[in-house]
Structures are given as C-alpha cells and as structure tokens.
Amino acid sequence: MKADLAVVGAGVIGLAVAWKAASAGYRVTVFDPVPARGGASWVAGGMLAPVAEAWPGEEAALELGEESLRRWPDFAAALREQGFDCGLSTNGTIVAAFDHADADQLDILARYLTGIGRRATLVTGRELRRTEPGLGSVRSGLLVPGDVFVDNRRLLRSLLSAARERGAEFVAEPAVSLTGDSVTTESGTRRFDAVVLSAGAHSGRLHPELATAVRPLKGEILRLRARRGTLPPPRHTVRAVVEGRPVYLVPRDDSSLVVGATQYEAGFDTGVRARGVRELLEAAERVFPSVAEYELIETTAGLRAGSDDNVPYLGPLRDGVYAATGHHRNGLLLAPVTADAVLAWLAGEAAPNGTEKARADRNTSEERVDAGVRQR
Ligand SMILES: Cc1cc2nc3c(=O)[nH]c(=O)nc-3n(C[C@H](O)[C@H](O)[C@H](O)COP(=O)(O)OP(=O)(O)OC[C@H]3O[C@@H](n4cnc5c(N)ncnc54)[C@H](O)[C@@H]3O)c2cc1C
C-alpha cells in the first residue's frame, strides 16, 4: 500500500476519488453518515452539459467541464469493466426557445458557441420538433450533440459498490473537524497521510478557508413517470427558458423523467416548497405537454456547493487538506476530472488541464477570476 487516504464526504466527488484511489492502491477510509444518498449528487438531474451551460465570461468553467466530459467515456468504461453500469447516455442535448426573448438569448448563445468553435446548431422550431416530436410550440432551438447525461443514482450506487470492492472502508459518522493529516469524529481522531474534503455544500463548515467561499444554493427538482397511454419521455436532455424561468427535462431509461431545477439561497434548508413544484411543472408542461399526464413520483431539494465564479475549489489548502468541493451545478460532470486531479496531487504529478483556474487558494491569490454568479 502506498499511503493512507481519508475522504470526508461520499457524494459523487468523494466516491469517485475513493474508487479511483482505492483502485490505484491507496488505503482509503471514507467518512459519511449517509454515503451516496446524503447530498446533492443523489438529488441531481445528471446532465453532463458544459457546452449548453456555457456563457461569455465563464470560459474557465467551460474548459474544465469539457476536460471532464472527455474523461467520462473512460471513467464509465472502467466502472463497466469492474461490472458496474452507471447509465451514461450518449443522446445529446437540445435547447428550446419558446418566445421572442428566449429565441434572442439562444441566438446569443449560438453565436458565442460557434465563435469559439463548439458544436452547436441553431434550428427552427419545426426542425427541433422533428428531433423531439413531443415538444410544445417551440420557436427555435439549438442542437448540442456532445452534451450527454448520466443516471446519477445508478452512478452513485455503482461507485459505492466499486469503491467497497476495491477495499475502501466506509465509516458512517460525520467528521466534526479535520486537518491535513487527521479526521475527528465523535468516536475519536484518526491519522492519515492525506485528507480530501469533499463534503459538498457542508465543506465550508469543516474548513475555515472555505467558510465563505462555499455556500449552499438550494435546488428543487421533480421526478415523474410516463403512464400508460402517454408519450414516452424525450430521448434527449431538453433545456429551455420559459418566460425567463430555466427548466430542464432529463430522461431515464425506465420511462421516468427528471425535471429541474430551482435555484435560490435558503441556508441549509432542504424542504420542498409548493411554489417550486408548481413553477417547475408549469414550465415543463410548456416544454413537453404530455408531462401533465405523467405520474409525479418524487419531489426533492438539494444543496449545490456554490462558488463565486462557478468553478470548484480543487487542491491543497494552507494546512495541507486537499479541497475537492464547490462544484456548484456541475459536480456530476466534473467527477472524473476531480478524481484524476486528486490522484495527480497525491502522486506529485501535473493535474489535468483546466484545474489550474480552479485552485483552492484562488480567493486569496491575485489571479482571482471574477466572473460573478449567474443564476440559471
Ligand atoms: C437540483 C440539483 C440539480 C443538479 N443537477 C446537476 C446536473 O444535472 N449535472 C451536474 O453535473 N450537477 C448537477 N447538480 C450539482 C451536483 O449535484 C453537485 O455539484 C454534486 O452533487 C456535488 O457533489 P459532492 O460530492 O461534492 O457533494 P454532495 O453530493 O452534496 O455530497 C456531500 C456528501 O458529504 C456528506 N457530508 C456532509 N457533511 C459531512 C461531514 N461533516 N462529514 C462527513 N460527510 C459529510 C453528505 O452526507 C453527502 O453525502 C445539481 C444539484 C442540484 C441541487
């Protein structure tokens, strides 16, 4: 064994790190009272969509997202080789505009994306409906074939089992504090060679350097299922802004559909508001009218770990703790590149492209990226 590694938090980030590190021969101990199901990863939509999410001024997020998306096929293949399917779909993403203002926004996005050489095709409403016949009366659309999606819950179950199979030990207790070489729970303090902090929106509570950098951003999300006689869910992820309100529909292969998501600051509250459900349903019905006949099977809310610039915090903090947090709307997308970055730091190797702008100490460095938070 090369070294003892502690991972604090077992959402998609902690589990990806634990699995990769255990596979590479590290002795891994993971602390989490509710592994896999305790955070935003379980709640999320599962889009792996750096291009459809891109916006002028957020190039660092785009670069990192694309770097991770390139790593996704190998990441999924390695899980598959171990006998675990994570439900990675290669069906692309479409973005739909329903009124003049939405269509104008889409034009800006399309011009920006083609200007920076990304694959995105602007089409008429009629052409978009040919791709996805169940759509409502859409004005125009954008085809983004490279942006895909994953079944987040299947992925989490797979990562948990795969990490266990590779020898990772799971401790079902929260960390109350940590340092670069120790983790303390109510049962006592254990020593490690390295400690990774991946507690999502809770990371700021565990480390003073992240206390103001990482803040919880609540998101409500729905799960519905097609009933007998209704149209099946769309084949692609469908994103739209309906009267200024963003909504997305992500299909699952069991005829269910994930509809997300609201975004607002509410501290650590994860209660689902009736208003959030109503807004999402109204917008989803406009995008894909058959949703009105679907069965509503779940309403949930989760906490994104927000950062100021939509870029995560990756790398060593001053006391040596490795931060792997602040993934905001993109933790599923960024899991492969984050896990590879952790492995690279541990081995003293160069971290993947794109991670330098995500340095965990950038808030205190002169190179701070100041792109501002965009609500979507
Ligand atoms: C509604 C919604 C939709 C989203 N949709 C997408 C999407 O489509 N695509 C995408 O890429 N991203 C999406 N995201 C963002 C994504 O879910 C997050 O970026 C990602 O889940 C972050 O993963 P994580 O492992 O860092 O944190 P989490 O999944 O939040 O996991 C943190 C873990 O830490 C544990 N923990 C907390 N405190 C402690 C402690 N003291 N000790 C030990 N463990 C602790 C928790 O139990 C939890 O298991 C969405 C988020 C939300 C809320």
The ligand as an SDF file (V2000), in Angstrom:
LIG
                    3D

 53 58  0  0  0  0  0  0  0  0999 V2000
  -31.3620   20.2300   -8.0090 C   0  0  0  0  0  0  0  0  0  0  0  0
  -29.9520   19.9700   -8.4620 C   0  0  0  0  0  0  0  0  0  0  0  0
  -29.7140   19.5460   -9.7630 C   0  0  0  0  0  0  0  0  0  0  0  0
  -28.4010   19.3240  -10.1890 C   0  0  0  0  0  0  0  0  0  0  0  0
  -28.1930   18.8710  -11.4570 N   0  0  0  0  0  0  0  0  0  0  0  0
  -26.9310   18.6150  -11.8750 C   0  0  0  0  0  0  0  0  0  0  0  0
  -26.6880   18.0950  -13.1620 C   0  0  0  0  0  0  0  0  0  0  0  0
  -27.6080   17.8750  -13.9330 O   0  0  0  0  0  0  0  0  0  0  0  0
  -25.3930   17.8530  -13.5330 N   0  0  0  0  0  0  0  0  0  0  0  0
  -24.3450   18.0740  -12.6900 C   0  0  0  0  0  0  0  0  0  0  0  0
  -23.1950   17.8470  -13.0850 O   0  0  0  0  0  0  0  0  0  0  0  0
  -24.5560   18.5550  -11.4390 N   0  0  0  0  0  0  0  0  0  0  0  0
  -25.8170   18.8320  -11.0240 C   0  0  0  0  0  0  0  0  0  0  0  0
  -26.0360   19.3380   -9.7850 N   0  0  0  0  0  0  0  0  0  0  0  0
  -24.8900   19.6550   -8.9590 C   0  0  0  0  0  0  0  0  0  0  0  0
  -24.3460   18.3890   -8.3390 C   0  0  0  0  0  0  0  0  0  0  0  0
  -25.3880   17.6810   -7.7390 O   0  0  0  0  0  0  0  0  0  0  0  0
  -23.2750   18.7410   -7.3130 C   0  0  0  0  0  0  0  0  0  0  0  0
  -22.3170   19.5980   -7.8760 O   0  0  0  0  0  0  0  0  0  0  0  0
  -22.5930   17.4590   -6.8430 C   0  0  0  0  0  0  0  0  0  0  0  0
  -23.5660   16.5670   -6.3780 O   0  0  0  0  0  0  0  0  0  0  0  0
  -21.5790   17.7400   -5.7800 C   0  0  0  0  0  0  0  0  0  0  0  0
  -21.1250   16.5100   -5.3060 O   0  0  0  0  0  0  0  0  0  0  0  0
  -20.3690   16.4010   -3.9280 P   0  0  0  0  0  0  0  0  0  0  0  0
  -19.9450   15.0020   -3.8010 O   0  0  0  0  0  0  0  0  0  0  0  0
  -19.3510   17.4770   -3.8520 O   0  0  0  0  0  0  0  0  0  0  0  0
  -21.4640   16.8120   -2.8410 O   0  0  0  0  0  0  0  0  0  0  0  0
  -22.7690   16.0690   -2.3150 P   0  0  0  0  0  0  0  0  0  0  0  0
  -23.3510   15.1830   -3.3160 O   0  0  0  0  0  0  0  0  0  0  0  0
  -23.6250   17.1430   -1.7420 O   0  0  0  0  0  0  0  0  0  0  0  0
  -22.2190   15.1230   -1.1720 O   0  0  0  0  0  0  0  0  0  0  0  0
  -21.6930   15.6280    0.0160 C   0  0  0  0  0  0  0  0  0  0  0  0
  -21.6340   14.4660    0.9980 C   0  0  0  0  0  0  0  0  0  0  0  0
  -20.9610   14.9360    2.1710 O   0  0  0  0  0  0  0  0  0  0  0  0
  -21.5840   14.3680    3.2880 C   0  0  0  0  0  0  0  0  0  0  0  0
  -21.2720   15.1780    4.4680 N   0  0  0  0  0  0  0  0  0  0  0  0
  -21.7580   16.3900    4.8280 C   0  0  0  0  0  0  0  0  0  0  0  0
  -21.2010   16.7870    5.9760 N   0  0  0  0  0  0  0  0  0  0  0  0
  -20.3220   15.8180    6.3310 C   0  0  0  0  0  0  0  0  0  0  0  0
  -19.4240   15.6580    7.4350 C   0  0  0  0  0  0  0  0  0  0  0  0
  -19.3360   16.5710    8.3880 N   0  0  0  0  0  0  0  0  0  0  0  0
  -18.6750   14.5360    7.4830 N   0  0  0  0  0  0  0  0  0  0  0  0
  -18.7590   13.5950    6.5090 C   0  0  0  0  0  0  0  0  0  0  0  0
  -19.5830   13.6910    5.4500 N   0  0  0  0  0  0  0  0  0  0  0  0
  -20.3540   14.8000    5.3730 C   0  0  0  0  0  0  0  0  0  0  0  0
  -23.0640   14.3100    2.9400 C   0  0  0  0  0  0  0  0  0  0  0  0
  -23.7410   13.3050    3.6940 O   0  0  0  0  0  0  0  0  0  0  0  0
  -23.0050   13.9820    1.4550 C   0  0  0  0  0  0  0  0  0  0  0  0
  -23.1110   12.5850    1.2220 O   0  0  0  0  0  0  0  0  0  0  0  0
  -27.3290   19.5540   -9.3120 C   0  0  0  0  0  0  0  0  0  0  0  0
  -27.5770   19.9420   -7.9910 C   0  0  0  0  0  0  0  0  0  0  0  0
  -28.8760   20.1490   -7.5720 C   0  0  0  0  0  0  0  0  0  0  0  0
  -29.1290   20.5450   -6.1490 C   0  0  0  0  0  0  0  0  0  0  0  0
  1  2  1  0
  2  3  1  0
  2 52  2  0
  3  4  2  0
  4  5  1  0
  4 50  1  0
  5  6  2  0
  6  7  1  0
  6 13  1  0
  7  8  2  0
  7  9  1  0
  9 10  1  0
 10 11  2  0
 10 12  1  0
 12 13  2  0
 13 14  1  0
 14 15  1  0
 14 50  1  0
 15 16  1  0
 16 17  1  0
 16 18  1  0
 18 19  1  0
 18 20  1  0
 20 21  1  0
 20 22  1  0
 22 23  1  0
 23 24  1  0
 24 25  2  0
 24 26  1  0
 24 27  1  0
 27 28  1  0
 28 29  2  0
 28 30  1  0
 28 31  1  0
 31 32  1  0
 32 33  1  0
 33 34  1  0
 33 48  1  0
 34 35  1  0
 35 36  1  0
 35 46  1  0
 36 37  1  0
 36 45  1  0
 37 38  2  0
 38 39  1  0
 39 40  1  0
 39 45  2  0
 40 41  1  0
 40 42  2  0
 42 43  1  0
 43 44  2  0
 44 45  1  0
 46 47  1  0
 46 48  1  0
 48 49  1  0
 50 51  2  0
 51 52  1  0
 52 53  1  0
M  END
$$$$
